[in-house]
Amino acid sequence: MLGRVLTVCMALLVASISEAAADDEKKKQTRIRPRGPYLQLTGGIQSVTGESGIDATIGGKIGVDIIDWVALEAEFEGSRDARRFVATLQQRSAFLRGRFKPFVVGGIGIARVTQNEGTPQTDNVTAVALRFGGGADYWLSKHVAMSLQASYVIIANGLSDHTSVGLGLRYAF
């Protein structure tokens, strides 16, 4: 009787080890993209709190995936009229694995804002900026993704905050 119990236990152990190995192999084969550094170019729009109208923006990101769901990145964003420039160092956390990956971002950096443009009192003010947002990536291939992101940037020193929405193209090395 003890021999049969040991045989069944060994069979279950061997089956679970081989299933775990098969799952590992399957994960390697279905990995959509490699971990590591990436570069992204983004175009979008921004709306400044307290101002009417929407302005075009251009920006980019340089980042590195640390693990499947966490990345560190530097994001740069500037308005078309060059009145606002924001650079932040931020953490990006993704929720799913696969082609479609929703994410949240949060970070801190600096903002340069031109005030009173066109008057004798034109000022360029630099202040601390906080960025919070979210979006989603859709991986077109192992190295290329489309990214949609919305973020809210809080700028210190009483300067106007802004909301931005951008569509980007990402390349993972």
N, C-alpha and C positions, 0 to 999 in steps of 0.2 A: 504494500500500500504506500509506504513512504517513497519507494522508488518511482511509482506512478506520479505522485505529487511533485517530486523533484523533476521528473521528465516534463510534466506540464508547465512547471515554473520556468524551466530552461527554455522551452519552446516559446512561451510568452515573452521572455526576456530577449531572445534572438529576434522574434517578430517585431518587438518595439524598437530595438536597435536598428534593424534594417528599414523600418518605416521612418525613423528619424533621419537616417542617412538619405533616404529617397526624398524626404521633405527638404533637406538641405540642398540637395542637387536640383530639385525643382525650383527653389528660391533663387539659386544662382542662374538658372536658365531663364527665369521670368523677370529678372531685374531689368527694369526699363532703362535705367541710366546708371552710369558709374558714379560712385561717391568721389568727391574731390572738388577742384576749383571750377568756377563758372564765370561767365561774362554775360551781361544783359544790357541791351539798348532799349529805351522806352520813350514813347511819345504819348502825350496826354493833354489834359486840361486841368486848370486849377481855378478855384473860386476863393477869393480873399474875403474873410469875414468883415462885414461893414462896408464893402465896396460893391458897386454894381458891375456886372459883366463877368465874363470868363476869359481867361488867358491861356494860350497854348504853352505847353512845357516840353522840354526835352531832358532826358536823364539817362542814368545808367546805374548798374550795380556790378560790383566785383565781390565774389563770395566764395566760400568753401563749405561743402557739406561735411560736418563732423561725423554724424551718424545719419541713418536713413531719415530721421524726422527733425534734426536740428542742424541749422546752418548759421554761420556768422557772415555778415556782409556789410559792405560800405555802400551806401546809396547816395547818389548825387542827383539833384533836380534843380533846374533853373527855368525861369519864365522866359517867354519869347522876347519880351521887351527888356530883359536883363535887369529888372527891378528887384527880383527876389532870387536868391540862391540858397539852397539848403543842402548840407552834407551831414549824414548821420552814420554812426556805427550801430548796427542793430542785430538782434537775434531773430531768426525766422524759424517757426515751428510748424511743421506739416502734420496733417492728421491721417492721411491714408497713404498706402503704397500702391503703385500702379501708374497708369497713364494720367489719371486725374488726381491732382493733389491740392486740396484746399489748405491754406496756411494763414497764420497770424504773424505780424511783425511788431516789434517794439524796440525803440532805440533812442539814443541821445547824440546830439551833435551841435553844429553851429549854423546860424542863418545870417545872411547879409541882405539887408533890406534898404533900398533907396527910398527916402521920404522927400516929399515936397519937390518932386522933380520939375524942372522948368522954372523954378523960382530962385531968387538970390540965396535962399536958405536951404538949398539942396543938401541933404545929409545922407551919408552911408553909415548905417548902424549895424553892428555885429552883435549877436546875442545868442544865448543858449537855446537850442530847439529840441523838442521831444516829438518823436513820430510814433503813432499808433495806427495800425491798419490791418488789412487782411485781403485775401484774394485767392486765386487758384492758378495752378500751372496745368497745362495739358501737353504731355510729351508726344511730339509728332514722330520722333525716332529716338534712338539711344542717346543722341547728343543734342537734339534740338527740341525746344519747347516754346509754346506761346504762353504768356503770362498776363493776367489781368489783376490789377491791384488798386485798391482805394485806400487812402490814408489821410489822417488828420494830423496836422503839424501845429504844435503849440509853441509860440515864440515868446521868450521872456522879455522883460523891459517894456511891457505894455504895447508891443508891436502887434499888428493884426495877424491872427492865426489864419491858416488856409486849409482847404480840403482839396485833394488832388486825386484824379483817376487816370490811370495809364494802362496802355497795352504795350507789351514788350516781347521781344524775341530773345531767347536765352540760348547760349551755347555752352555745354558742359564738356570739359576736356577729359 
